[in-house]
């Protein structure tokens, strides 16, 4: 089993355990490639609906160049008062990176001591040097954008992912839901579509512009915007 597959299995198991969930992966997105016939990049998608939270999507990418990628998108589409969480893992021959990105567009912007505790635990890992992008300033202070040095225990990367997901799950299932939270969540989703994100250029090549938007709204960040007045679910 590849390392990204192992991490994906751990993340799915942790976040769905003891919940009422179902896997709802659309057949057309379960497996696809780019280019279609040469298959330099191969993708596998899994989508879960989780009662009292929302959706979890995982996207595994393997390339002929030896790069492994894992993206996990946690969308609180039932209005939970927690940030949207995006985890990206990238493995290459000499590079290992993990991005644990929190985007808080909830109405209350509650403090998240559990998530901050994980940040403090791994804060000393080397920061990854990113190119400037609009979404960087939208992240919370407890996001982890880290390189894993080659001389470090290889299990460190998995530990960062697992600790982050475990703490996020506790935070998510410890708070109430408000429909007003969905307004900011889906405004952010539209910005991700319109202004771009790290995966948008590749996925637009795979699906085309309209197909990419459909994939994003049905798999990456599913759900519908809310326009009603604040209501506790």
C-alpha positions in Angstrom: 0.0 0.0 0.0 1.3 3.4 -0.9 1.8 6.0 1.9 -0.9 8.3 0.6 -3.3 5.4 0.5 -2.4 4.5 4.1 -3.0 8.1 5.2 -6.2 8.3 3.3 -7.5 5.1 5.0 -6.5 6.4 8.4 -8.2 9.8 7.9 -11.5 8.2 6.6 -11.6 5.7 9.4 -11.0 8.4 12.1 -13.5 10.8 10.8 -16.3 8.4 10.0 -15.9 6.1 13.0 -19.0 6.1 15.3 -20.9 8.4 13.0 -23.9 7.8 10.7 -22.3 8.0 7.3 -22.6 6.7 3.8 -20.2 6.7 0.8 -21.8 8.6 -2.1 -19.0 8.8 -4.7 -20.4 9.5 -8.1 -19.4 6.9 -10.6 -18.1 9.4 -13.1 -15.6 10.7 -10.5 -14.5 7.5 -8.8 -11.5 7.1 -11.2 -10.2 9.3 -14.0 -7.0 10.1 -15.7 -5.1 12.9 -17.5 -4.5 12.8 -20.4 -7.3 10.4 -20.9 -5.4 7.8 -23.0 -1.7 8.4 -22.1 -2.7 8.5 -18.3 0.2 10.5 -16.9 -1.9 11.3 -13.9 -4.4 8.9 -12.3 -7.0 10.1 -9.9 -9.3 8.3 -7.4 -12.1 10.0 -5.6 -14.1 9.0 -2.6 -17.0 11.1 -1.2 -18.8 10.6 2.1 -22.0 12.2 3.5 -21.7 12.4 7.3 -24.7 13.0 9.5 -24.5 16.0 11.8 -21.4 17.4 9.9 -21.5 17.4 6.1 -19.1 15.9 3.6 -15.6 14.5 3.3 -13.9 14.0 0.0 -10.6 12.3 -0.6 -8.7 12.6 -3.9 -5.6 10.4 -4.5 -3.3 11.3 -7.4 -0.5 9.2 -8.8 1.8 10.3 -11.5 4.3 8.6 -13.8 6.9 11.0 -12.5 6.7 9.3 -9.1 4.7 12.0 -7.3 2.0 11.0 -4.9 -0.7 13.4 -3.9 -3.6 13.2 -1.4 -6.2 15.9 -0.9 -8.9 15.7 1.8 -11.7 18.2 1.8 -13.8 18.5 5.0 -16.9 20.6 4.2 -19.2 21.4 7.2 -22.2 21.6 4.9 -24.7 21.2 7.7 -23.6 24.5 9.1 -21.3 23.4 11.9 -19.5 26.3 13.6 -16.0 25.0 12.6 -13.7 26.1 9.8 -13.6 24.4 6.4 -10.6 22.0 6.5 -8.4 21.2 3.5 -5.5 18.8 3.9 -2.9 18.3 1.1 -0.1 15.7 1.2 2.6 15.7 -1.4 5.3 13.0 -1.7 8.2 13.0 -4.1 11.6 11.4 -4.1 13.3 14.1 -2.1 10.3 16.1 -0.8 7.6 15.5 1.7 5.0 18.2 2.4 1.7 18.5 4.3 -0.7 21.4 4.3 -3.4 21.5 7.0 -5.4 24.5 5.9 -8.3 25.9 8.0 -10.6 28.5 6.5 -13.0 30.0 9.0 -16.0 31.6 7.3 -18.4 30.9 10.1 -20.5 33.7 11.6 -19.0 33.4 15.1 -15.3 32.7 14.3 -15.1 30.8 17.6 -11.7 30.1 19.1 -10.4 26.5 18.4 -8.2 25.5 21.3 -8.0 21.9 20.1 -6.8 22.8 16.7 -4.4 25.4 18.1 -2.9 22.7 20.3 -2.1 20.6 17.3 -0.5 23.6 15.7 1.7 24.2 18.7 2.7 20.5 18.7 4.1 20.7 15.2 5.0 24.4 14.9 8.7 23.7 14.9 8.6 21.7 11.7 10.1 23.7 8.8 7.5 26.0 7.1 7.0 25.4 3.4 7.9 28.3 1.2 4.8 29.0 -0.8 4.1 31.2 -3.9 1.9 34.1 -3.2 -1.8 33.3 -3.6 -5.1 35.0 -2.5 -6.2 32.2 -0.2 -3.1 32.3 2.0 -4.3 35.4 3.9 -7.7 33.6 4.4 -6.2 30.8 6.5 -6.4 30.7 10.3 -3.3 31.2 12.4 -3.4 27.5 13.4 -3.0 26.2 9.9 0.1 24.0 9.3 2.1 24.5 6.0 5.1 22.2 6.6 7.9 20.4 4.9 9.0 17.1 6.5 12.8 16.9 6.4 14.3 13.8 4.8 16.2 12.9 8.0 13.0 13.0 10.1 11.0 9.9 11.0 8.8 9.2 8.0 5.8 8.6 10.2 5.8 12.3 11.2 3.8 13.3 8.2 1.1 10.7 9.0 1.0 11.8 12.6 0.4 15.5 11.6 -2.5 14.4 9.4 -4.0 12.0 12.0 -3.7 14.4 14.9 -5.2 17.2 12.9 -8.2 15.1 11.8 -8.8 13.6 15.2 -8.9 17.1 16.9 -11.0 18.6 14.1 -13.6 15.8 14.5 -13.9 16.5 18.2 -14.2 20.2 17.6 -16.8 19.6 14.8 -19.0 17.3 16.8 -18.9 19.4 20.0 -20.6 22.5 18.5 -24.0 23.3 17.1 -25.0 24.1 13.6 -26.3 27.4 12.2 -27.6 27.9 8.7 -26.0 31.3 8.5 -22.6 29.6 8.6 -23.3 28.3 5.1 -23.4 31.7 3.6 -19.7 32.4 4.3 -18.7 28.8 3.5 -20.2 28.8 0.0 -18.9 32.4 -0.7 -15.5 31.0 -0.1 -16.2 28.0 -2.3 -17.1 30.4 -5.1 -13.8 32.2 -4.6 -12.0 28.9 -4.8 -13.6 28.3 -8.2 -13.3 31.8 -9.6 -9.9 32.9 -8.3 -8.2 29.5 -8.4 -6.6 27.0 -6.0 -3.6 24.7 -6.3 -5.6 22.0 -8.1 -7.7 24.1 -10.4 -5.4 24.3 -13.4 -5.0 20.5 -13.6 -8.7 19.7 -13.0 -9.7 22.3 -15.6 -7.6 20.4 -18.1 -9.3 17.1 -17.1 -12.9 18.3 -17.1 -12.9 21.7 -18.9 -14.1 24.9 -17.1 -17.7 23.9 -16.7 -16.9 20.3 -15.8 -14.4 21.5 -13.2 -17.0 23.7 -11.5 -19.4 20.8 -11.4 -16.7 18.5 -9.9 -15.9 21.2 -7.3 -19.5 21.8 -6.2 -20.5 18.2 -6.3 -17.4 16.5 -4.8 -14.8 18.9 -3.4 -17.1 21.2 -1.5 -20.7 19.8 -1.9 -23.8 21.4 -0.7 -26.0 24.4 -1.3 -25.6 28.0 -0.1 -28.0 29.3 2.6 -29.8 32.6 2.3 -32.2 32.3 5.3 -31.9 34.2 8.5 -29.8 32.7 11.3 -31.4 29.5 12.5 -30.1 26.8 14.8 -30.4 23.4 13.2 
